[in-house]
Amino acid sequence: DFKQKILDSGYTNKIKQNILKFMRSLLIKDTTKEEREAIVAESFGDISGSCDGGMAGLVDMYQDYIDGKREIRDINMSFRAHYESGYEEPRDGGCGYLNFNE
């Protein structure tokens, strides 16, 4: 287990804490449901403040990860494999996000 390997290592406690905080495994087998919820929430930040309202749907896309059914990498790969914007290049959406739908 990733966490146990770090804890058993010869690093100082401060280094162990930093490794566990910043280089933690995101795999389902290495996280609890609560940790996965926090990982998804941290990744998107405050979704209520997004200018186009589309962020809430992206959070829903990761529910299988939160529930322990699919890994993040698998969800990301399936999203990229099916996404088509209709544009050759991304366009500036006017609020700091790239908008592919204009």
C-alpha positions as CSV (number, residue, x, y, z in Angstrom):
1,D,0.0,0.0,0.0
2,F,1.4,3.4,-1.0
3,K,0.7,5.2,2.3
4,Q,2.3,2.4,4.3
5,K,5.4,2.4,2.2
6,I,5.9,6.1,2.9
7,L,5.2,5.7,6.6
8,D,7.7,2.9,6.8
9,S,10.4,4.8,4.9
10,G,13.4,6.4,6.5
11,Y,12.3,10.0,5.8
12,T,11.7,12.5,8.5
13,N,8.1,13.0,9.7
14,K,7.9,16.4,8.0
15,I,9.0,14.9,4.6
16,K,6.6,12.0,5.1
17,Q,3.7,14.4,5.6
18,N,4.6,16.4,2.5
19,I,4.9,13.3,0.4
20,L,1.5,12.0,1.6
21,K,-0.1,15.4,1.0
22,F,1.3,16.3,-2.4
23,M,2.2,12.9,-4.0
24,R,-0.6,10.8,-2.7
25,S,-2.0,8.0,-4.8
26,L,-5.4,8.8,-6.3
27,L,-6.2,5.1,-7.1
28,I,-9.5,3.8,-5.7
29,K,-7.6,1.0,-3.8
30,D,-5.6,3.7,-2.0
31,T,-8.4,6.1,-1.1
32,T,-11.6,6.2,0.9
33,K,-14.9,7.4,-0.6
34,E,-14.5,10.6,1.5
35,E,-11.0,11.2,0.2
36,R,-12.2,10.7,-3.4
37,E,-15.0,13.2,-2.8
38,A,-12.4,15.7,-1.5
39,I,-10.1,15.0,-4.5
40,V,-12.8,15.8,-7.0
41,A,-13.9,18.9,-5.0
42,E,-10.4,20.2,-4.8
43,S,-9.8,19.6,-8.5
44,F,-12.7,21.8,-9.6
45,G,-12.6,24.4,-6.8
46,D,-15.7,26.6,-6.4
47,I,-18.0,25.4,-9.2
48,S,-20.8,27.8,-8.2
49,G,-18.7,30.7,-9.4
50,S,-18.1,29.4,-13.0
51,C,-19.4,31.8,-15.6
52,D,-21.1,29.3,-17.9
53,G,-22.7,26.9,-15.4
54,G,-21.1,23.9,-17.1
55,M,-18.8,22.8,-14.2
56,A,-21.5,21.0,-12.3
57,G,-21.9,18.5,-15.1
58,L,-18.2,17.8,-15.1
59,V,-18.3,17.0,-11.4
60,D,-21.1,14.5,-12.1
61,M,-18.9,12.8,-14.6
62,Y,-16.6,11.8,-11.7
63,Q,-19.3,10.1,-9.6
64,D,-18.1,6.7,-10.7
65,Y,-14.7,7.5,-9.3
66,I,-16.2,8.7,-6.0
67,D,-18.3,5.6,-5.8
68,G,-15.2,3.4,-6.4
69,K,-16.4,2.0,-9.8
70,R,-13.9,3.6,-12.3
71,E,-10.4,5.2,-12.0
72,I,-9.9,8.9,-12.8
73,R,-7.7,8.0,-15.7
74,D,-10.4,5.8,-17.3
75,I,-13.0,8.5,-17.0
76,N,-10.6,11.1,-18.4
77,M,-9.7,8.8,-21.3
78,S,-13.3,8.1,-22.2
79,F,-14.2,11.8,-22.1
80,R,-11.4,12.8,-24.4
81,A,-12.2,9.9,-26.8
82,H,-15.8,11.1,-27.3
83,Y,-15.3,14.9,-27.2
84,E,-15.6,16.9,-30.4
85,S,-15.8,20.7,-30.3
86,G,-16.3,21.4,-34.0
87,Y,-13.4,23.9,-34.0
88,E,-9.8,23.5,-35.0
89,E,-8.6,25.4,-32.0
90,P,-10.0,26.4,-28.6
91,R,-11.6,29.8,-28.3
92,D,-11.5,32.3,-25.5
93,G,-14.9,32.2,-23.7
94,G,-14.4,35.7,-22.2
95,C,-14.2,34.6,-18.5
96,G,-10.9,32.9,-18.4
97,Y,-12.2,29.5,-19.6
98,L,-11.8,28.2,-23.1
99,N,-15.1,27.9,-24.8
100,F,-15.5,25.4,-27.6
101,N,-19.2,26.1,-28.1
102,E,-19.3,29.6,-29.7
